[in-house]
């Protein structure tokens, strides 16, 4: 799972795709996941980060990450 290189992410939670001109609003956790993806972290590293920094169990993290990834795929934001 790799975020396209040209995708811009603001600190306030906006995602911008300059290829299409589309912009999206994301929550704090989504913003953190995207930043980790921009740092080329793999899914296991993202899951580990989420478990260490948020009060959430592994099954919930995996499901939420899967759902988030599917959303990113549907908007063609990942490669």
KELOLO-593050 format. One record per atom (N, C-alpha, C, O): residue in three letters; y, z, x. Coordinates in steps of 0.001 Angstrom, whole numbers, padded with zeros to 6 digits, always signed. Atoms other than C-alpha are relative to their C-alpha. Layout:
// KELOLO-593050
AlaYZX;...
This chain:
// KELOLO-593050
Unk-001168+000000+000862;Unk+000000+000000+000000;Unk+001222+000000+000902;Unk+001482+000961+001626;Unk-001182+000105-000849;Unk+003144-001196+001693;Unk+001168-000551-000814;Unk+001059-001598-001452;Unk-001206+000419+000689;Unk+006624-001450+000225;Unk+000584-001208+000714;Unk+000603-001252+001944;Unk-000632+001164-000619;Unk+008314-004796+000803;Unk+001179+000455+000847;Unk+001890+001387+000471;Unk-001006-000430-000981;Unk+010706-004543+003740;Unk+001437-000081-000505;Unk+002280+000711-000082;Unk-001384+000194+000428;Unk+013821-005748+001923;Unk+000425+000922-001145;Unk+001566+000848-001599;Unk-000312-000902+001106;Unk+013673-003070-000793;Unk+000915+001114+000497;Unk+000626+001769+001498;Unk-000959-001053-000355;Unk+016647-000697-000649;Unk-000193+001207-000913;Unk-000394+001070-002119;Unk+000165-001251+000748;Unk+016354+002937-001711;Unk+001218+000878+000270;Unk+001545+001158+001423;Unk-001160-000877-000178;Unk+019399+005124-002330;Unk-000442+001460-000050;Unk-001507+001776-000580;Unk+000282-001431+000048;Unk+019494+008895-001876;Unk+000055+000534-001423;Unk-000569+001549-001733;Unk-000161-000489+001372;Unk+020450+009242-005532;Unk-001088-000486-000951;Unk-001053-000169-002140;Unk+001130+000361+000842;Unk+017261+007627-006818;Unk+000028-001394-000582;Unk-000573-001638-001628;Unk+000008+001384+000463;Unk+017966+003932-007209;Unk-000742-000868+000995;Unk-000644-000689+002209;Unk+000783+000941-000785;Unk+015705+001190-005972;Unk+000547-001382-000297;Unk+000748-001725-001462;Unk-000586+001323+000185;Unk+017086-002319-005424;Unk-000846-001046+000714;Unk-001189-000896+001887;Unk+000742+001124-000561;Unk+015169-005547-004875;Unk+000977-001163+000147;Unk+001289-001822-000844;Unk-000990+001061-000181;Unk+017625-008041-003337;Unk-000563-001396-000251;Unk+000198-002330-000506;Unk+000608+001311+000264;Unk+015151-010901-003785;Unk+000159-000426-001450;Unk+000312-001611-001747;Unk-000085+000308+001431;Unk+015356-010652-007574;Unk+001291+000483-000640;Unk+001662+000025-001721;Unk-001197-000604+000571;Unk+018535-008632-008114;Unk-000311+001151-000945;Unk+000597+001727-001544;Unk+000404-001088+000891;Unk+016535-006055-010086;Unk+000246+001356+000649;Unk+000098+001516+001861;Unk-000136-001369-000477;Unk+017294-002359-009783;Unk-000746+000930-000943;Unk-000907+000636-002127;Unk+000816-000954+000740;Unk+015283+000643-010929;Unk+000478+001400+000317;Unk+000992+001665+001404;Unk-000308-001410-000194;Unk+015896+004337-011366;Unk-001322+000729+000212;Unk-002276+000525-000539;Unk+001221-000740-000287;Unk+013298+006651-009849;Unk+000313+001486+000114;Unk+001435+001879+000435;Unk-000211-001444-000093;Unk+012801+010402-009913;Unk-000152+000466+001450;Unk-000446-000337+002335;Unk+000013-000564-001349;Unk+012832+012702-006878;Unk-001332-000229+000707;Unk-001356-000600+001881;Unk+001313+000172-000618;Unk+009093+012517-006251;Unk-000262-001472+000289;Unk-000786-001808+001351;Unk+000135+001433-000240;Unk+009053+008731-006652;Unk+000818-000432+001203;Unk+000371-001245+002012;Unk-000869+000302-001142;Unk+011937+008543-004195;Unk-000669+000427+001306;Unk-000631-000308+002292;Unk+000665-000491-001211;Unk+009995+010643-001668;Unk-001197-000882+000347;Unk-001409-001193+001519;Unk+001153+000873-000246;Unk+006874+008488-002056;Unk+000466-001317+000612;Unk-000135-001807+001568;Unk-000510+001267-000528;Unk+008913+005336-001463;Unk+000493+000154+001437;Unk+000278-000732+002264;Unk-000469-000227-001372;Unk+010521+006815+001643;Unk-001182+000129+000968;Unk-001129-000378+002088;Unk+001204-000100-000830;Unk+007095+007706+003015;Unk-000630-001377+000198;Unk-001114-001698+001284;Unk+000536+001359-000111;Unk+005939+004172+002280;Unk+000828-000820+000982;Unk+000269-001579+001774;Unk-000876+000722-000935;Unk+008967+002771+004156;Unk-000266+000433+001443;Unk-000008-000328+002376;Unk+000368-000497-001326;Unk+007819+004916+007111;Unk-001423-000430+000376;Unk-001973+000039+001372;Unk+001357+000523-000212;Unk+004448+003071+006900;Unk-001082+001067-000078;Unk-002103+000965+000601;Unk+001036-001009+000228;Unk+002546+006167+005774;Unk-001051-000603-000930;Unk-000713-001317-001874;Unk+001053+000505+000883;Unk-000836+005349+004230;Unk-000203+000965-001169;Unk+000418+002027-001221;Unk+000194-000810+001203;Unk-002100+006748+000927;Unk-000446+001420+000327;Unk+000025+002374-000292;Unk+000475-001336-000363;Unk-003918+009652+002577;Unk+001119+000855+000568;Unk+001183+002053+000290;Unk-001129-000748-000555;Unk-000794+010662+004488;Unk+000980+000394-001103;Unk+001552+001484-001069;Unk-000889-000316+001129;Unk+001266+010496+001289;Unk-000595+001136-000825;Unk+000114+002068-001207;Unk+000670-001066+000758;Unk-001296+012622-000569;Unk+000121+001321+000737;Unk+000436+002343+000128;Unk-000107-001216-000807;Unk-001312+015151+002266;Unk+001416+000578-000056;Unk+001587+001787-000210;Unk-001391-000451+000072;Unk+002503+015322+002264;Unk+000284+000652-001354;Unk+000895+001719-001418;Unk-000267-000520+001341;Unk+002614+015856-001501;Unk-000675+001358-000204;Unk-000087+002264-000795;Unk+000715-001271+000141;Unk+000003+018621-001363;Unk+000681+001118+000786;Unk+000698+002269+000350;Unk-000664-001005-000832;Unk+001905+020402+001409;Unk+001373+000404-000528;Unk+001832+001518-000276;Unk-001397-000238+000374;Unk+005331+020144-000223;Unk+000252+000237-001486;Unk+001361+000604-001875;Unk-000160-000202+001441;Unk+004736+020378-003971;Unk-001163+000815-000532;Unk-002264+000772+000018;Unk+001032-000824+000625;Unk+002784+022755-006192;Unk-000794-000880-000967;Unk-000525-000906-002168;Unk+000774+000952+000777;Unk+000229+020201-007387;Unk-001401-000082+000594;Unk-001575+000080+001802;Unk+001362+000094-000519;Unk-003538+019771-007123;Unk-000331-001442+000376;Unk+000357-002373-000041;Unk+000339+001300-000570;Unk-005244+016857-005405;Unk-000309-001046-001066;Unk+000047-002213-000904;Unk+000324+000974+001051;Unk-006537+015239-008611;Unk+001265-000545-000654;Unk+001357-001738-000945;Unk-001263+000429+000601;Unk-003043+015136-010095;Unk+000768-000921+000946;Unk+001351-001916+000514;Unk-000687+000835-000987;Unk-001591+013715-006866;Unk-000626-001392+000027;Unk+000086-002396-000001;Unk+000678+001295-000062;Unk-004206+010968-006723;Unk+000282-000837-001237;Unk+000531-002037-001129;Unk-000270+000733+001247;Unk-003692+010023-010387;Unk+001446-000481-000039;Unk+001713-001638-000363;Unk-001417+000370+000020;Unk+000105+010066-010114;Unk+000307-001103+001009;Unk+001078-002017+000717;Unk-000220+001025-001018;Unk+000032+008022-006908;Unk-000592-001333-000446;Unk+000012-002383-000228;Unk+000622+001220+000517;Unk-002359+005505-008494;Unk+000902-000638-001064;Unk+001149-001843-001030;Unk-000874+000509+001064;Unk-000100+005163-011556;Unk+001300-000564+000581;Unk+001771-001613+000143;Unk-001244+000450-000633;Unk+003012+004831-009376;Unk-000225-001324+000725;Unk+000603-002232+000655;Unk+000336+001233-000703;Unk+001320+002177-007251;Unk-000149-001170-000979;Unk+000321-002275-000706;Unk+000165+001052+001014;Unk+000364+000197-010365;Unk+001361-000446-000537;Unk+001573-001635-000773;Unk-001338+000349+000461;Unk+003975+000341-011556;Unk+000713-000862+001040;Unk+001340-001864+000696;Unk-000623+000768-001070;Unk+005213-000896-008164;Unk-000592-001421+000079;Unk+000133-002391+000301;Unk+000646+001318+000006;Unk+002667-003740-008273;Unk+000515-000844-001154;Unk+000780-002034-000980;Unk-000454+000774+001161;Unk+003779-004761-011759;Unk+001419-000525+000183;Unk+001770-001569-000367;Unk-001362+000442-000292;Unk+007379-005012-010516;Unk+000083-000818+001294;Unk+001167-001219+001719;Unk+000115+000793-001239;Unk+006183-006864-007365;Unk+000861+000580+001129;Unk+001592-000139+001811;Unk-000769-000685-001033;Unk+007703-004283-005030;Unk-000835+000361+001211;Unk-000293+000783+002233;Unk+000861-000283-001132;Unk+004680-003799-002785;Unk-000806-001237+000371;Unk-001014-002144-000435;Unk+000784+001134-000514;Unk+002646-006170-000647;Unk-001466+000322-000051;Unk-002293-000503+000338;
